[in-house]
Amino acid sequence: MSRRPVISVIGDGSLEPDSVKYQFAYDVGEALVSAGYRVMSGGLAGVMEAAFAGAHASPVYRDGDTIAVLPGNDPDDANKYADIVIASGLDYARNFMVANADAVIAIGGG
């Protein structure tokens, strides 16, 4: 079996579920998994949660398709759609790990 590429999805950490950005991130997550990619993010709320929720909605989703690299030490901080949780303890430095994917998609952010 060949390695499935990993695409990071980054952006706003605080979004309303009915917002345009949330829906866009959801659609991106679903499309990525449907196209054979895994999705990685910071694993918290907002764009990160939306992309993972969308990944789970893909008809070809399988366990392990979402990878969360958390800034803190507690794996329980991950959103409920995170399959693989890495509690890095690196705070914002964990962004290097998230950005070290095959590609990065940014949705919003500051």
N, C-alpha and C positions, 0 to 999 in steps of 0.2 A: 504494500500500500504506500502510495506517495504522500508526502507531507502536504497538508492543506494550508494554503497561505493564510496569514493573519492580517486583518485590516483593523487598525485602531480607529475608533470614533471618539472624538473629543468635542467639548463645547460647554455650553451653559450648564452649571450644576443645579440650577433652580429654575424649573419651568412648570407651568400648569399643564396637566394632561390634555387639555383641550386647545393648547396653543399650536400655532403653525409649526414652530420649531420642533415641538415634541412629536407631532405627527410625521414630520419629515424625517426625524431621527429614527422613529419606529419603522417607517418605510425603508430607510436605508438598511437597518439591521435585518429586516426580512429579506430584502433583495440580495444582500451579501451572502447570507446563509443559503438562500435558494440558488445562488451562483457557485456554491462550493467553498466559500470562505468561512473562516472562523472570525469572530468579532471580539476585539479587546478594548477595554476602556478602564477608566479609573474606578469603576464598579459602584459608584454612589448613586445620586439622584439625577434628575434632569435629563440631559441628552444621553448620559450613560445608561440610565434605566430604560429610557425609551428605545434605544438601539438594541438592548438586550431583550426587551419585551417583544420587539419586532422579530428578532432572531428566533425566539421561541415560537412565533406564529408561522414561521416558514413551514411549508409542507414536508420539507426534507430535513428539518431540524433534528439533531441528535445530541444527546448529553455530551458536554464538552465543547460545544460550539461557542460558548461565551466565556471569556477570560477576564477576570477583574483583578487589577493591580491596585490595591488600596493604599492610601497614604499612611494609615495608622497600623497598629499592631493587632487589632481585633477583627477576625474574619467575620464576625457577626454584623459588622457595619455594612457589609455588601448588600446590594439590593437583591430582591428575591429571585431575580432572573439570572444571577451569576452562577455559572456551573463550576468553574475552576476559580478559586479565590486565593490570591497571594497577598497576604497582609505584610506589606513591605516594611512598614515603620520608617519610610524614607520621606514622609511629608511630600512637599512639592517635587523633590528630587525623583520621585517615582514616575514623574512625567517622562523622564528619559526612557524608562522601560516601556511605557505605553507608546511613545513615539518611535521606538525601535521595532517597528513592524514592517511588513512588506509595503504598506502604504498607510497614510493617515487621512481621514476625512474630518474636517473641522466644521461644526455646525454651531454658529453663534460664538459666544465666548467674549472675553474682554481683553 
